[in-house]
Amino acid sequence: MASLLRFANNHYFLSGNFEKDLEENHPILVDPSWRGTKLERELTDFPLPQITNPRSFSLVTSGSTGLPKLVPKDLDQIHNEIHAWLSLTEFQTFSKGIREVFVQVPFCHLYGLLWGYLLPKALDIPIRTGNEDAPTDPETLWITSAPKLQLALQEGESLPERAIVSGMKFPVPLARALREREGISILEIYGSTETGGMGYRDPLRQNRFQILQEVRFRFRDEAEEKELQIQSPFLSKRFYTFQNHVWESVSLPQDGYYATGDLGDSSELGFFLLGRKDRIIKHKGKRVSLDRIESEILGLGLVGQFVSVPIKQESGDTIGIFTDSTLPIDQIYRTLRHELPSSHVPRVIVIQKSIPKLPNGKTDYVTITKLCLDEYLRLKSLEEKNEIPITIDGNTTIAMILKSILGYEPKPNDHFVYDCGMDSILFTEMVLKLEKKLGSKIPEEDKQTGYFVSLSGLEEYVKEQLYLQ
């Protein structure tokens, strides 16, 4: 038995070649989109791990760093997970009457392989793939993702009556929009390549995941949140990471618990997923998941892709947004400030024609973080030097000043903090510009009054100050 590299498109599976490989070889399944990239060279130019377990295969994945990871799976282990899902009452109810599966995700990843290929085969249900016209009849189940549902909703396409999604926490605004439509049911799967399936929920009605009864879990304290650790019959006991031009074997700890890297908390209602621990910052006194911000923006239906990154400063963390949107930046600011919690509103937005990508096709967060940090430092330098980009004199209106700071003109009684998301840096910029207009310093005690919380308040304050001069 030999380990063979397979750039496995959907035809590889539907033609039966996957099953043939399992009889004599250990296929290593790779996303065909990796062809011609640095990742292909790393897989082909260096010796692969030789895995000799019968009827086994490996999946190749990579995280935000772009470093490949090889995760072995036994076919018996996969069949046991399929049996667990088929035995689940909630899935039996959800899938009742399904006569066809329409798949919009690749089979070479665990979610697509399990839900789009092996599980329909176990139920003897025909499989259609995403390059065909999307069926919307009540007997067809979609295996898809939240971004694809969002795109269908944006473009006014017909939506399925039943769909299974995975890969990111389902956007709350999208759930709200779908909930307003009758007859749509969604099942969201929680898991990873290493762990297999861990839980599920109805994202239109549930905030917490229900953990499968086969999965044992515990938590390790991580600052203010807790990291989920699991034991599971679906968990890979070993995987391989590519380090310094060699594949290094990594085994589970002796107690068998795997640290998922996900932070959250558990109650009798289920597991609440806050987000990945390396994608959580403290902003405006709250723990904020950058992944959740991306999910929330996705659900708003704005044109373009939006990436959320941390901007770390001595004064504390803030948020940067990078986008390829064609929308005006003031419209983006206005929408985000109106729709998102104040702790999720970015300090900086950078617009470019394309999103930087890693060789695996995933978002290049390192490059994007640097670009957002550079823009933040540029804006901060302007504030510190009092180099105000608009000409301000006694004739400049308060509305013009606020638009230069917020990116849009707020309503007269909008609260600067609660409605507009104004932070201390923006407030300082506002004071500097007001002093420029007035031609004098503003006393500290005046800044603490109710005049400084809204457009109408500032207009009244300036009117009084000009009268006194």
QUIBEL-V806392 format. One record per residue. N is the residue number from 1. RES is the residue in one letter. SS is DSSP state (helix for helix, strand for strand, loop for the rest). D_LAST is the distance of its C-alpha to the last C-alpha in Angstrom with 2 decimals. Layout:
<<N/RES/SS/D_LAST> <N/RES/SS/D_LAST>>
This chain:
<<1/M/loop/90.35> <2/A/loop/87.69> <3/S/strand/83.90> <4/L/strand/83.12> <5/L/strand/79.73> <6/R/strand/79.04> <7/F/strand/76.11> <8/A/loop/76.55> <9/N/loop/75.39> <10/N/helix/76.10> <11/H/helix/79.43> <12/Y/helix/80.65> <13/F/helix/80.50> <14/L/helix/81.57> <15/S/loop/84.61> <16/G/loop/85.86> <17/N/helix/85.47> <18/F/helix/83.38> <19/E/helix/86.28> <20/K/helix/88.79> <21/D/helix/86.78> <22/L/helix/86.71> <23/E/helix/90.51> <24/E/helix/91.01> <25/N/loop/87.72> <26/H/strand/84.38> <27/P/strand/81.88> <28/I/strand/78.42> <29/L/strand/76.16> <30/V/strand/73.34> <31/D/loop/70.77> <32/P/helix/71.94> <33/S/helix/68.36> <34/W/helix/68.81> <35/R/loop/71.36> <36/G/loop/70.46> <37/T/loop/67.77> <38/K/helix/67.69> <39/L/helix/68.68> <40/E/helix/71.94> <41/R/helix/72.84> <42/E/helix/72.22> <43/L/helix/74.56> <44/T/helix/77.25> <45/D/loop/77.31> <46/F/loop/77.72> <47/P/loop/80.43> <48/L/loop/79.54> <49/P/loop/80.43> <50/Q/loop/83.92> <51/I/loop/83.89> <52/T/loop/87.35> <53/N/loop/86.78> <54/P/loop/88.73> <55/R/loop/86.87> <56/S/strand/83.48> <57/F/strand/80.67> <58/S/strand/77.30> <59/L/strand/73.87> <60/V/strand/71.53> <61/T/strand/67.83> <62/S/strand/64.84> <63/G/loop/61.46> <64/S/loop/58.00> <65/T/loop/59.37> <66/G/loop/61.95> <67/L/loop/64.86> <68/P/strand/67.92> <69/K/strand/69.49> <70/L/strand/73.01> <71/V/strand/73.69> <72/P/strand/77.38> <73/K/strand/78.40> <74/D/strand/81.83> <75/L/helix/82.90> <76/D/helix/84.22> <77/Q/helix/80.79> <78/I/helix/79.22> <79/H/helix/81.88> <80/N/helix/81.19> <81/E/helix/77.50> <82/I/helix/78.47> <83/H/helix/80.78> <84/A/helix/77.98> <85/W/helix/75.71> <86/L/helix/78.59> <87/S/helix/79.43> <88/L/loop/75.89> <89/T/helix/75.82> <90/E/helix/72.29> <91/F/helix/73.39> <92/Q/helix/76.59> <93/T/helix/74.66> <94/F/helix/72.05> <95/S/loop/74.70> <96/K/loop/77.23> <97/G/loop/78.61> <98/I/loop/77.24> <99/R/loop/79.66> <100/E/strand/77.70> <101/V/strand/75.02> <102/F/strand/72.53> <103/V/strand/71.14> <104/Q/loop/67.94> <105/V/loop/67.92> <106/P/loop/70.27> <107/F/loop/73.38> <108/C/loop/73.11> <109/H/loop/70.46> <110/L/helix/71.47> <111/Y/helix/69.52> <112/G/helix/71.07> <113/L/helix/74.48> <114/L/helix/74.70> <115/W/helix/73.13> <116/G/helix/73.74> <117/Y/helix/77.24> <118/L/helix/79.22> <119/L/helix/78.26> <120/P/helix/79.01> <121/K/helix/82.31> <122/A/helix/83.15> <123/L/loop/82.62> <124/D/loop/84.52> <125/I/loop/81.57> <126/P/strand/81.11> <127/I/strand/78.20> <128/R/strand/76.10> <129/T/strand/73.57> <130/G/loop/70.11> <131/N/loop/71.29> <132/E/loop/72.84> <133/D/loop/71.24> <134/A/loop/69.48> <135/P/loop/71.52> <136/T/loop/69.81> <137/D/loop/72.83> <138/P/loop/72.88> <139/E/loop/75.75> <140/T/strand/73.86> <141/L/strand/71.86> <142/W/strand/69.16> <143/I/strand/68.79> <144/T/strand/65.35> <145/S/loop/61.86> <146/A/helix/58.42> <147/P/helix/57.08> <148/K/helix/60.04> <149/L/helix/59.50> <150/Q/helix/55.80> <151/L/helix/56.81> <152/A/helix/59.37> <153/L/helix/56.83> <154/Q/helix/54.25> <155/E/loop/56.87> <156/G/loop/58.26> <157/E/loop/61.64> <158/S/loop/64.00> <159/L/loop/63.67> <160/P/loop/66.54> <161/E/loop/67.47> <162/R/strand/68.05> <163/A/strand/66.66> <164/I/strand/66.74> <165/V/strand/63.86> <166/S/loop/63.18> <167/G/loop/61.31> <168/M/loop/57.77> <169/K/loop/56.22> <170/F/loop/56.08> <171/P/loop/52.55> <172/V/helix/51.21> <173/P/helix/49.68> <174/L/helix/53.05> <175/A/helix/54.91> <176/R/helix/52.73> <177/A/helix/53.43> <178/L/helix/57.15> <179/R/helix/57.37> <180/E/loop/56.29> <181/R/loop/59.39> <182/E/loop/62.64> <183/G/loop/65.65> <184/I/loop/64.07> <185/S/strand/65.14> <186/I/strand/63.96> <187/L/strand/65.52> <188/E/strand/63.51> <189/I/strand/65.57> <190/Y/strand/64.23> <191/G/strand/66.00> <192/S/strand/66.37> <193/T/loop/69.10> <194/E/loop/70.05> <195/T/loop/70.02> <196/G/strand/71.25> <197/G/strand/70.02> <198/M/strand/68.39> <199/G/strand/66.97> <200/Y/strand/65.83> <201/R/strand/63.53> <202/D/loop/62.59> <203/P/loop/59.03> <204/L/loop/58.32> <205/R/loop/58.83> <206/Q/loop/59.09> <207/N/loop/56.51> <208/R/loop/59.21> <209/F/strand/62.32> <210/Q/strand/65.77> <211/I/strand/67.62> <212/L/loop/71.24> <213/Q/loop/73.81> <214/E/loop/75.56> <215/V/loop/72.48> <216/R/strand/71.94> <217/F/strand/68.50> <218/R/strand/66.58> <219/F/strand/63.14> <220/R/strand/62.02> <221/D/strand/58.73> <222/E/strand/56.08> <223/A/loop/52.93> <224/E/loop/51.51> <225/E/strand/53.87> <226/K/strand/57.63> <227/E/strand/59.65> <228/L/strand/62.49> <229/Q/strand/65.97> <230/I/strand/69.05> <231/Q/strand/72.84> <232/S/loop/74.35> <233/P/loop/77.66> <234/F/loop/75.66> <235/L/loop/73.93> <236/S/loop/75.12> <237/K/loop/76.66> <238/R/strand/76.03> <239/F/strand/73.96> <240/Y/strand/73.59> <241/T/strand/70.53> <242/F/strand/70.59> <243/Q/strand/69.65> <244/N/loop/70.51> <245/H/loop/72.86> <246/V/strand/74.93> <247/W/strand/74.95> <248/E/strand/74.44> <249/S/strand/75.79> <250/V/strand/73.57> <251/S/strand/75.19> <252/L/loop/73.88> <253/P/loop/73.54> <254/Q/loop/76.66> <255/D/loop/75.34> <256/G/loop/74.93> <257/Y/loop/71.25> <258/Y/strand/69.06> <259/A/strand/65.32> <260/T/strand/63.69> <261/G/strand/60.25> <262/D/strand/58.75> <263/L/strand/56.46> <264/G/strand/56.33> <265/D/strand/57.79> <266/S/strand/60.74> <267/S/strand/61.42> <268/E/loop/64.12> <269/L/loop/62.28> <270/G/strand/62.71> <271/F/strand/60.97> <272/F/strand/57.26> <273/L/strand/56.60> <274/L/strand/53.17> <275/G/strand/53.98> <276/R/strand/55.41> <277/K/helix/54.57> <278/D/helix/53.65> <279/R/helix/51.18> <280/I/strand/49.17> <281/I/strand/45.89> <282/K/strand/43.47> <283/H/strand/40.16> <284/K/loop/37.34> <285/G/loop/39.82> <286/K/strand/42.60> <287/R/strand/45.82> <288/V/strand/45.59> <289/S/strand/48.51> <290/L/helix/47.69> <291/D/helix/50.85> <292/R/helix/49.65> <293/I/helix/46.38> <294/E/helix/48.56> <295/S/helix/50.72> <296/E/helix/47.82> <297/I/helix/46.43> <298/L/helix/49.97> <299/G/loop/50.13> <300/L/loop/47.03> <301/G/loop/49.04> <302/L/loop/46.59> <303/V/loop/48.16> <304/G/loop/49.24> <305/Q/loop/50.01> <306/F/strand/47.39> <307/V/strand/47.90> <308/S/strand/45.95> <309/V/strand/45.85> <310/P/strand/44.33> <311/I/strand/41.71> <312/K/strand/42.31> <313/Q/strand/39.71> <314/E/loop/39.52> <315/S/loop/36.69> <316/G/strand/39.04> <317/D/strand/40.52> <318/T/strand/38.79> <319/I/strand/40.32> <320/G/strand/40.92> <321/I/strand/42.41> <322/F/strand/44.56> <323/T/strand/45.77> <324/D/loop/47.69> <325/S/loop/46.09> <326/T/loop/45.41> <327/L/loop/42.54> <328/P/loop/38.95> <329/I/helix/37.22> <330/D/helix/34.38> <331/Q/helix/37.11> <332/I/helix/38.80> <333/Y/helix/35.67> <334/R/helix/34.94> <335/T/helix/38.57> <336/L/helix/38.87> <337/R/helix/35.71> <338/H/helix/36.93> <339/E/helix/40.57> <340/L/loop/40.75> <341/P/loop/39.89> <342/S/helix/36.69> <343/S/helix/38.94> <344/H/helix/40.74> <345/V/loop/37.80> <346/P/loop/37.86> <347/R/loop/35.14> <348/V/strand/36.72> <349/I/strand/38.72> <350/V/strand/40.96> <351/I/strand/42.81> <352/Q/loop/45.96> <353/K/loop/49.02> <354/S/loop/51.36> <355/I/loop/51.58> <356/P/loop/53.16> <357/K/strand/56.55> <358/L/loop/59.17> <359/P/loop/62.80> <360/N/loop/63.64> <361/G/loop/61.18> <362/K/loop/58.78> <363/T/strand/55.07> <364/D/loop/54.30> <365/Y/helix/51.70> <366/V/helix/51.67> <367/T/helix/50.62> <368/I/helix/48.07> <369/T/helix/46.52> <370/K/helix/46.12> <371/L/helix/44.50> <372/C/helix/41.95> <373/L/helix/41.28> <374/D/helix/40.75> <375/E/helix/38.18> <376/Y/helix/36.39> <377/L/helix/36.30> <378/R/helix/35.05> <379/L/helix/32.10> <380/K/helix/31.38> <381/S/helix/31.52> <382/L/helix/28.92> <383/E/helix/26.58> <384/E/helix/27.33> <385/K/loop/26.79> <386/N/loop/23.62> <387/E/loop/25.60> <388/I/loop/24.04> <389/P/loop/26.52> <390/I/loop/24.11> <391/T/loop/21.67> <392/I/loop/18.13> <393/D/loop/15.13> <394/G/loop/12.28> <395/N/loop/15.24> <396/T/loop/17.11> <397/T/loop/17.66> <398/I/helix/17.88> <399/A/helix/21.56> <400/M/helix/22.16> <401/I/helix/20.77> <402/L/helix/23.00> <403/K/helix/25.92> <404/S/helix/25.76> <405/I/helix/26.14> <406/L/helix/28.54> <407/G/loop/30.43> <408/Y/loop/29.79> <409/E/loop/27.23> <410/P/loop/27.50> <411/K/loop/27.83> <412/P/loop/24.81> <413/N/loop/26.24> <414/D/loop/28.11> <415/H/loop/27.70> <416/F/loop/26.72> <417/V/loop/29.51> <418/Y/loop/32.23> <419/D/loop/32.03> <420/C/loop/30.67> <421/G/loop/32.16> <422/M/loop/29.04> <423/D/loop/30.01> <424/S/helix/28.21> <425/I/helix/28.25> <426/L/helix/26.69> <427/F/helix/24.02> <428/T/helix/23.18> <429/E/helix/23.08> <430/M/helix/20.70> <431/V/helix/18.22> <432/L/helix/18.57> <433/K/helix/17.90> <434/L/helix/14.83> <435/E/helix/13.43> <436/K/helix/14.60> <437/K/helix/12.78> <438/L/helix/9.34> <439/G/loop/10.23> <440/S/loop/10.09> <441/K/loop/12.69> <442/I/loop/13.06> <443/P/loop/14.71> <444/E/helix/18.35> <445/E/helix/18.43> <446/D/helix/15.95> <447/K/helix/18.42> <448/Q/loop/21.15> <449/T/loop/19.83> <450/G/helix/21.25> <451/Y/helix/18.21> <452/F/helix/19.54> <453/V/helix/23.01> <454/S/loop/22.76> <455/L/helix/21.25> <456/S/helix/20.37> <457/G/helix/18.72> <458/L/helix/16.51> <459/E/helix/15.56> <460/E/helix/14.61> <461/Y/helix/12.62> <462/V/helix/10.63> <463/K/helix/10.22> <464/E/helix/8.85> <465/Q/helix/6.39> <466/L/helix/5.23> <467/Y/helix/5.58> <468/L/helix/3.80> <469/Q/loop/0.00>>
